[in-house]
């Protein structure tokens, strides 16, 4: 009989990370305890592929690619050593790709390759296999293929878990890492479904992973309307172009040209911004590089909270007033210092960085203006994140051709900036800092750290879409491909402020932009290329519905005790680490945990499907917190002290020291 029975519900990257840390800790207990370690059984429940889950499953087409360079991705919480790959010691995605290439006698890939999603899924499955292939004595991992449908607490304090394959489990502890939801249709979504149901030749494909959309029935040349110009849009476009046999090839001027197969439909796409998600800068950062902020720091946030308490008697912050200025200062600082380094060299940039910081510390705007003028930067405007995310705001266009001319201008400028890199390109280096400081953003906004109104209106509704636009984009090739599709006449971007409508008389959907004359287009097929937001109140999962109905779990509500403001986020309510699920009475469970997407909007940016190589932080540290707490009764171990990441020079450049963006450690 096991000393401890655990279940992990959902075995995609988040569930895999919890399993990895559980087994790594059990190895530690095995080495440190007399007479061997505890007997532990872990049951993983996953309807798709264990390790890969649904989003990263291995039967996807090869033209669906990741949006993170392979060198920045690892599911192991520690790098490989002289032993076998196992929990706590294994390769990053890039190291794994190199090992695979060596076995096949192929050239190793670049560290900055963007792997196909199915290849990442194969890596995840390999991680899962390595973990369960190297278990400590007395530890068992069993895998059940099925969907968890019901979870109830028994009178003895244990949990009864019912799975769709008919299996029922009784376990001591449960970890929920269920990933991207499928939501019930509501409001406009339901109206579109109802419209499609009234017109037999009309189809509406709801928002989901593109690999799960039924695009096969779309005919060549058929008009297809697409809502959204984010990451899923790029996937939909790839499936309906490259996936139909077309090819991108460089033209005489070096720009990509699209060579159609003749099987493609005509795409008409639009969004609020009218801009396809801009590219990330070409990666120039080493796997172990960590940025050390100079202005947006934990100390600065603590001071902001102290000021909030003195003014309002409440620790909650206002995002625009107390958080955003610190973030923008960090972005501007990197933008300016990078420009000086690229132009004048590292020593000049270091001197400029110190003078910039001194001017800011003095609190006199004129002092900073003087520093910028002396550095020859007076005419370089500051980065305007909102203008970058909404570049067509206030503009009017005489027609689709005029808008496309302007759009192609923006896309080509973005591709050029991205090619300069996220170290040597001042713009993309600065925007990449928004990725590097995500941990501090979480510290500022998670777990009701913002006033409810600010959380809803300033952070989630206003800043979060802007941040996604400017810092979470695809590799630059997607921008180049989009421009090629527009030039080939297979893609029409309708324009900013895209409106969706229906025409009952003709049984078609309509799209148009109020800023582009004669932009109205019609289509019988509408694809929603927007990923649904997680919300426990509309999640179609029987498990989620049952847990909420029974009060075993509840939605997170951000409340300000001083003024009574409330914001129901729709996230599954959890405590801080180790992320215990909170029930309807507000009581944290001792033995039920949730991690990742179900907790999004109480937490932030939990949709990321990987950790980074190097010191354990963020993704891996979250998983470790659950593992430590879940195993405490059988191992006696506390949580691991997570080391602060250190700043390392970059590798893979002509002069690594000169390539690193300022500031550096110290």
N, C-alpha and C positions, 0 to 999 in steps of 0.2 A: 504494500500500500504506500502511496506517495505521501511524503510529508506536506506537500503543497501541490494543489491542482490549479493551474491557471488556464484561461482561454484568451486568445487574441482574436478579435472579430474584425476581419479586414487585413489581408496580407499583401498590401501594396508596400510602397517604400516606408511609410510611417510605421506600419505594423512590423515590417522587417527590421526597422531600426530598434524597436522595442525588443524583439526576439534576440537581436544581436547583442544588445546590452544585457539582457537577462542571462544569456549563455556565457558571455564574457565574465560577468560577476560570479556565476556559478563555478567557472574555472578558477577564479580567485579563491572562492570558498573551499574548493577541492584542494588547492595547494596549501592553504593556510590552516585548515582545520584538522585536528587529530582524527584518525580513523575514517577518513574520507568525507565527502561533502554530503549535503542533504539530497534526499530523493524528491525530485520535482518532475511533474508531468505538465507539459505545455501543449494545449490543443489549439491549432490555428484553423480558423474558419474563413474560407475564401471561395466565392462562386466561380472565379476565373482562374488565373494561373498564380500559384503561391510565389510570392516575391514580386512579380510584375503587376499583379492585380489586373484591373480592367484597363486603366489608362495606358499602361506600358506593355500590354500583352504582345506576344511575339509574332502574331499573325498579321500585324499591320503592314501596309505597303512601305517600301523603303524610302519613298519620297516624303514621308512624314518624319521630320527631324526634331531633335531637341533644340532648346533655346539657350542652353548653357554649354560652354566649351568643356570638352572631356576632362581637361586638366583640373577643372574646378569641382569635379563630382566624385564623391565616394560614399558608399554605404557602410564602409567599415569605420569603426571609431578609432582605429589605430592602423598605422601603416604596416606593410608586410615585414616579417622578420625571417630568421633562418628556418622557422618551422613551417608547417602547412598553412595555407590560407584558412582562417577560422574566425570565429567571433573575436573581435578585438584586435585582429592582425590580418589585414588583407589589402589588396591593391585598390587604388583609385580606378575610375573607369578608364583613364588613359593608360595606366600601367597594365590593366587587364587587356586592353586592346593591343598593346605592344606585345604582351606575352602570347596572345592569340596569333598575331601576325608572325611572330618568330616560329611558332609551331607549324604554321602554314607556309613558311619560307617566303613571306611577303614583306614589303617595306613597312616599317612601323608608321602609324599615322602621326600627324602633327599633334602636339599637345592641345592645339586650339581647334581641332576638328569638332564639328557638330554631328554627333552620331545619330543615325536613324533611331527613332523611338523603339523599334522592335529590337535593335541591337542593345539599347539600354535595358530593355526588358529581359534579354538573354543574360546580361550581366546580373540583373537582380535575381533571376532564377538561379544563376550560378552561386551568388552569395548565399541564397537560401540553402542550396544543396551543400555548400561547404560548411555552413553552420551546423546543419543536422548530421553531416558526415563526420563531425569532430565534436562530439558531445562528451561532457564529463561523465564518469561512471555514475549511475543512478539517476541520470537525467534523460527523459524521453520527450521527443517532440513528435506529435502525430498531426496529420493534415486531413481536414475534412473539406471536401468540395461541396459547397452548398451555401445558402444565404441564411444568416441568422434571422429568425422570425419572431422570437419571443424571449424575453429575459425577465425572470421573476425571482425575488428573494424568498428563500424558504424560511421556515420558522427557526431552523438551526443556524441562520445567518449566512448560509451558503447560497449559491445562485443556481437556478435551473435554466439552462439555455437550450432552446429548441431550434433545430436547423431544418431547412427546407427538404433535405434528403431523408427526413424521418428520424434522425438521430437526436436523442436528448442527452444532455450532459449535466452533471452536477459538479460544480467547481467552486473553489474558494475565492478566486479573484477573477475579474474580467477587465480587459483593456479594449476600448472601442477605438478603432482606427479605420473608420468605414469609408473614407475618401469622398469623391465627388458624388453629390446626391442626384437623384432624378426627382424633380418636384412635381406636385400636382398642378394642373393648369389653373390659372386664376386670371380674372379680369381680361386684359387685352389678349393674353395668350389663349384664353378660352374662346374669345370672340373670333380669333383667327382660325382656330380648330373648327368652330361651328360653321364659319364661312366655307372652309374647305369641304366640310361634310355635305354641304348643300349643293356643291358643284363637283360632279364626279371626276372631271378631268383636272381638278385643282388639287395641289398638294401643299401641305405646310409641314416642314420638318422642324421640330422644336429644338431649342438649344441643347447641345450635348457635345461630347467629344466627336470630332469629325469622323474618326474611324468607326463610330457607331451609327452614323447617319446613313440612311438608305438612299444613296445617290445613284445607284445602278440604273434606275428606271428613267433617268433624265436623258432625253433624246439629243443627238447632235444638232446644233443650231438652235435649240430651244432656249428661249429667254428664261433666265433664272435670277430671281431677286435675292439678294443676300443682305441681311441685317447685321451690321457690325463689321468693323475693319481691324479687329484685334488678331490675336494669335490663331484663333480658330478660323478666321477668314483666310489666312494664309494656307491653312491645311485644306480647307474646302477648295480653294483655287488650285492647289497642287493636285488634289484628287481628280478634279475635272479638266485638267490640262495635261500635265506630265503623266498623270494616271490614265489618261486617254490616249497616250502614245505620242504626245507632242514633245518637243525638245527645245531647250535653251542653248544657244551657241553664241560665242562672241562675234560681233560684226566687224567690218573693216575699221571702224573707229574705236574698237575695244569694248563698246557697250554690248550688253546682251541683246540678242534678237530671239523672238519666239518663232519656232517653225511648227505650225499646227499639223495635226494628223488628219483633221477634217471630222473628228469625232467629238469635238468640244462643243458645249453649249455656249450661249452668250451670257456673260455675267454682268449684272447690274447691282452694284453694291453701294451702301451708304451707311453713315453713322452720324452721331452728333457733331463730331469734329470735321468730318469729311476727309480725314487724313488717315491712310493706313498706318498702323503702329510703326513708329520710326525704329531704326536699327540700333542695336547696341554697338558700341565702338569695338573695333577689332581687338581681341584680347591680347594684351601684352604683359599680363600679370602672372607671376609665378603661383603655383598651387598653394604655397604656404604664405603668400603675401597677406598681410593684414594692415589695413589703414588705421592710423591713430589720429582721431579727430583733435583739433586744436580749439574749437569753439563750441561745437555741439557735443558736450561731454556729460557724463553722469553728474559731475559736480555742478555744471551749469543747470541741469534739470533740478537738482536738489535745491539750488538757490531759487529757481523759479517757483518751486513748491513752497518754500519758506515765505516768499513774497505773496503767494496766493493766500496762504493762511493768514498773514498779517492784514491783508486787504479784505478778505471775505470770510475768514474763519473756516475755510474749507480747502482741502489739499488738492482738489481737482483743478486742472489747468484749462485755459482757453487756448486752443491750438493756434489760431492765427496770431494771437497776441504774444504768447509765451513760448511756443515751440517752433513755429515756422521761422521766425527771425533768426534763430540759432542755426537752423538747417540751411537757410539761404546764405548766411554768413560763411558757413563751411563750403558750400558750393562755389561761392564767389572767390573765396580764398584759393581753392584749388584751381579754378579757372585762371586767375591772375598769375599765380606762381608757375603754373604749367606754361603759360604764354611766355613768361620771362625766361624760364629754363630752356625752352625750345629755341628761343631767339638768342639768348646771351650765355647759356651754360648753367651748370649746377651751382657754382659758387655765387653767381649773381642772383640766382633764384633764392638761395638760402638767405642772403642778405636782405633781399626784398621781402621774404616771408617774415623775418623778424621785424622789419619796419612796419609791415602791414599789421602784424599782431599788436605792436606797440601803439599804433594809431587807433586801432579799435579799442584797446584797453583804456585809452585816454578819454574815450567818449565824445570826441570832437569830430564831427563829420568833415570839417574842413581839413583836419590833419590827414585823414585818409585820402581825400581828394588831392592833397599835395603829394602824398606818396605815389599815387597813381600817375599824376602828371609827371613827376620826376622819372618815373619808370617808362614814360612814353605810352601810357595806357589810358590817358584821359579821354581819348576818342573811342575807346573800346566799350560799348555799352554793356551793362550788367546783363546776366542771363535772366530772361523773363520766362519762368516755367509755364505760366498760363498761356503766354503768346506762342510758345513753342508747341504746346499741346492743342491750341486752337488758332492755327496760323491764318485762317480765313475769316476771323471774326470781323464783322463790319464791312466786309467786301461784297460787291455785287458783280455778277458775271453775265455777259450778254448772251451766253449760251454754253452748252456742254463743251464745245471746242475751246472756248476761252478759259473755262475752268480747268480743263485738262492741261492746257499750256502752263497755267499757274501751278497746278498740282505737280506736273513733271519737273518743274523748276525746283519745287520744295523737295521732292523725292531725290533728285540728283544731288542737291546740296547736302541732304542728309547722308546719302551714300558716300559722298566725298569726305564728309566729316568723320564718318564711321571708319573709313579706310585709314585715316590718320592714327587711329588706335585709341584705347582707353588710358594710355599713359602719355603719348606724344601729341595727341590731338586735344587742344585745350577744352573744346566744347564737350566732347565725349568723355574726357577724363573727369571733368567736373560733374557731369550727369551720372557717371559710374559711381561717384561717391554716394549717391542716393541708395545704391545697392550696398555699398560697404558699411553704411551706418544704419542698416535696417534693425540691427539689434538695439540700438539706442532709440530708434523710433518706437520699437515695441515697448521699451522702458517708459517712454513718454505717454503712450496711448492705451496700452492694454489694461485689462482688469479695472475698468471704470476710472482710469487715471485722468480722463478728460471730463469736463462738465458735459452732462447728457446732450444739451443742445449743440455744443461744440463738436462732440463725438459724431453726432448724426449729420449736422449741416456743414461743418467746416472740414472735418477730417474725412469721413466716409463719402459724403456726397460731392464735396468739392476737391479736396486734395488727392484722395486716393486715385480717382481716374486720371488726374494730371500726372501723378507720380508714375502710374503704370505706363502712360503714353511716353514719357521721356526717359524712363530708366529700365523698363522690363521688356524691351523689344526683342525681335528675332535677329538672327545673323544678317549681315548686310546683303547677302545674296537674295533674300526675300524682297528687299526693296528694289533691287535691280531687276528681279523677275517681274515684279508688279508693274514697273515702268514699261518693261518689254511687252507685257500683256495689253497694257493700254495702247501702246503704239501699234500692236498687231490688230487692234479693233475687237479683241475678245473680252475686254474688261472695260466697263464704263463705271466710273465712280460718280454717283449721282450728284453729290455735293454736300456741303455742311448743313446741319440741321435737318437731315433726311427725315421725311414724313412717310409713314406707311398708311395705305388706305386700301379699300376694296371697291370693286365695281360689280354690283349685283347683276346688272344687265348682261355683262359679258363674262362673268365668272372669273375675273382676274384680280390679282393684287396690283396695287399701284405704289410707286415710289416717286418722290419728287423732292427738290430742295428749294426753299423759299429764296435762296440767294443766287440761284442759277436759272436764268430764263429758259423756258422750253425744256425743262429737265424731266418732265413726267415720262415715266416708262411703265410698262405693264408686263406681267408675267403670270403664268399659271402655277409656277413652282416658287415657293418662298422658303428660304433656308435661314433660320435664326442662328447666326454664327457668334452668339454671345453665350458664355458659360453661365449656367444658372447660379444664382447666389444661394449659398446654403441657408436654410431657414427651417427650424424644426417644426414650425406650424404647418408647413406645406410639403414637407418631405414625404414622398410616397412610400418610403421604406416601412414595412409592417413593424419592424423592430422599433424604429423611432416613434411611430404613432403609439404603439403599445406602451413604451416607457413613459411618454408624456402623459398619456391617458391615466396610467396607474400612479403617476406622481413619483416614479422612480427617478425621473429626470425632469428638468424644467428649462425654459428659455432664460437666457441671461437678460437682466434688466439693469441698466445703468441708472442709478438714482442719486440725486444731489440732496443730501440731508438738510441743507440750509434752506433751499428755496422750493424743494419738492419736485423739481424737474425730473422727468422719467424718459427713458428711451429703451424700448424693447428691441434688442438687436437681432433676435432670431437664432443666435448661437446657442448651442448646448452649454448650459452654465457649468463651469468648473471652477475649482479653486486655483490659486497659483500652484507652482510646483509642489507636489507631484500630480497636479491636475485631476483631483478627485471630482467625480460628478456630484453636482448639488441637486438634492431632491426638491419636490414642490414645497416642502416646509422650510427650505433654506438650509438643510442639514447636509454637510459634506459626507459622502460615503467613505467608509474606510477601505473598501475593497473593489470599487468600481471606478475606472479611470477613463478619460477620453483625451485624444490627442489628434491634432491636425485639423482638417477641413470642417468637421462638425463644430469646432469651437471658434471658427472664423467670425470676426467682428466683435467678439469679446477679446480675442487675441487678434493678431494681424499677420498677414502674408503667410498663412499656414499651408497654402496650396503648393509650396515648393516641394518637389519630390526627391530631394537629395540633400546630403550633407556635403561638407568640404573636407579635403584632406587636411591633416595638421592637427593643432590643438583642439580638443573636444569642446565645442561650443554650439549654441543654437540647436540645430536639428538633432545632433547626437546627445547633447546635454539634456534636452527635453526627454528623450527616450530613456536616458540613464536615470533621471529623477524618478520615473515610474518604476523602472527595474529595481532601483535601490529600495523604494518603499514597499513594493510587492514582495520582495525577498527578505525583508528585514527580520521577519519572525523565524526564518530558517537559517539565515546566514549571520545575523547580528551586525551586518555591515551598515554603515551610514552612507549618505551620498558622497560621491567623489568630489573633492575640491577641484573645480574646473579652473584650469590655469587661464590667466588673461592672455589673449593672443598677442604675439610679438610681431613687430614689423620686420620683414625680411626684404632684402634687395631682390629685384626681379632677375629671373634667368631667361635665357633664350634671346637676349638682345646683344647688340654689338658691344655695348658698355652698360652692364647691368646697373651699376651705381648711378650713372647719368640718367638711366631710364626711369628710375623709381620716382613717382610723384611725391612732392613735398606735402606735408611735413613728414619727417622720419622720426623714429623713436628717439627720445631724449630731447 
